[in-house]
Amino acid sequence: MLFAYFGPETVMPLASIVAAIAGAALMFWRNLVYFAKRIIRAATGRRSA
């Protein structure tokens, strides 16, 4: 672990990708939650009241 230095030039592309994914998730959060609930309901066989 002595040579496990991650400089800014290696971390910034990864941080940029993570930030883009998080931003897209926040923009479409309501739709993502609705879609996830529909999939869970379909998988469990329950219907909404």
HUWO-V890718 format. One record per residue. RES is the residue in three letters. PHI is phi in whole degrees, 0 to 359 (* if undefined). PSI is psi in whole degrees, -180 to 180 (* if undefined). D_LAST is the distance of its C-alpha to the last C-alpha in Angstrom with 2 decimals. Layout:
RES_PHI_PSI_D_LAST, RES_PHI_PSI_D_LAST
This chain:
MET_*_-5_54.75, LEU_294_-35_57.82, PHE_260_18_57.56, ALA_268_59_53.80, TYR_264_126_54.09, PHE_251_108_51.55, GLY_282_170_53.08, PRO_299_-32_51.39, GLU_290_-20_52.25, THR_262_-26_50.16, VAL_273_-32_47.22, MET_299_-42_46.66, PRO_298_-40_45.40, LEU_294_-42_42.83, ALA_296_-36_41.80, SER_294_-42_41.55, ILE_295_-44_39.23, VAL_297_-41_36.98, ALA_294_-38_36.98, ALA_294_-41_36.11, ILE_294_-43_33.12, ALA_295_-40_31.92, GLY_296_-43_32.48, ALA_295_-40_30.53, ALA_296_-39_27.59, LEU_290_-36_27.71, MET_293_-37_27.97, PHE_249_27_24.92, TRP_302_-46_22.91, ARG_297_-43_19.79, ASN_293_-38_19.83, LEU_295_-41_20.59, VAL_293_-43_17.71, TYR_299_-45_15.24, PHE_296_-42_17.10, ALA_295_-40_17.15, LYS_296_-40_13.41, ARG_296_-40_13.15, ILE_293_-41_16.04, ILE_294_-42_14.78, ARG_297_-39_11.53, ALA_293_-37_13.99, ALA_288_-36_16.44, THR_272_-15_14.45, GLY_84_13_12.82, ARG_270_154_9.20, ARG_246_152_6.44, SER_285_147_3.79, ALA_281_*_0.00
